[in-house]
Amino acid sequence: MKILIISDTHGRRSSIVKVAEKVGEVDMVIHLGDIAGDLDYVEEMFDCEIHMIAGNNDFMCGLPREEELEIEGKKVFITHGHLHKVGFGTDDLYELAVRNGYDIVLYGHTHVQKVENRNGIYIANPGSLALPRDGAEGKFILLEFDQNGTPFFAENSLKREYRSYTDWFF
C-alpha cells in the first residue's frame, strides 16, 4: 500500500498538482490540515481513499480536527498538531500515543519535515507542501509497509523550477 501524506498546502493548488504528477498512483492520501479551501480540489486530483483533517487555518470546513485510522494492522492517529503544542516538540503526541496504543502519529502545522521512532512509536510530519520552513522545496512523505507490517517513511520534496531574473522581463 502506497500512502501519500501531505500537509499545509494553504490553498496553493499548484503544489497539489505537482505532487500528484510526481508520485503517480497512490492507494491513499492523508492531508493533515491547513488545506485552506481546496477540499474538492484534493479529491479531484486523486482517485483513491482520502482522509483530510482541519488545521488551524481551516474554518467552517466540516472536517474533523483529528481522526483514528487502521492501516495495514497499525493504529494511526492523524492531527494537524496545533492542539498538541507541536511547536514545542512531540512529547505530547508521544504521550498521547502511549496512552491510546497508537503505532503511528501523523501531524503537520510546523511546516518542517520530520520522522522519528520513539520506542517503536512512529511520529511523522510531512512538512509543508506549499510553504516549507526547512528549505525552498515543498515537502511530503510516502508511507509504505513491508511484508512484516513495518512502516517505511520516505521523506520527499518537490523540485522547484527557477527562472533567471531576465526571464521575467524578456
Rosetta blueprint (number, residue, H / E / L):
1 M L
2 K L
3 I E
4 L E
5 I E
6 I E
7 S L
8 D L
9 T L
10 H L
11 G L
12 R L
13 R H
14 S H
15 S H
16 I H
17 V H
18 K H
19 V H
20 A H
21 E H
22 K H
23 V H
24 G L
25 E L
26 V L
27 D L
28 M E
29 V E
30 I E
31 H E
32 L L
33 G L
34 D L
35 I L
36 A L
37 G L
38 D L
39 L H
40 D H
41 Y H
42 V H
43 E H
44 E H
45 M H
46 F L
47 D L
48 C L
49 E E
50 I E
51 H E
52 M E
53 I L
54 A L
55 G L
56 N L
57 N L
58 D L
59 F L
60 M L
61 C L
62 G L
63 L L
64 P L
65 R L
66 E E
67 E E
68 E E
69 L E
70 E E
71 I E
72 E L
73 G L
74 K E
75 K E
76 V E
77 F E
78 I E
79 T E
80 H L
81 G L
82 H H
83 L H
84 H H
85 K L
86 V H
87 G H
88 F H
89 G L
90 T L
91 D H
92 D H
93 L H
94 Y H
95 E H
96 L H
97 A H
98 V H
99 R H
100 N H
101 G L
102 Y L
103 D L
104 I E
105 V E
106 L E
107 Y L
108 G L
109 H L
110 T L
111 H L
112 V L
113 Q E
114 K E
115 V E
116 E E
117 N E
118 R E
119 N L
120 G L
121 I E
122 Y E
123 I E
124 A E
125 N E
126 P E
127 G L
128 S L
129 L L
130 A L
131 L L
132 P L
133 R L
134 D L
135 G L
136 A L
137 E L
138 G L
139 K E
140 F E
141 I E
142 L E
143 L E
144 E E
145 F E
146 D L
147 Q L
148 N L
149 G L
150 T L
151 P E
152 F E
153 F E
154 A E
155 E E
156 N E
157 S E
158 L L
159 K L
160 R L
161 E L
162 Y L
163 R L
164 S L
165 Y H
166 T H
167 D H
168 W H
169 F L
170 F L
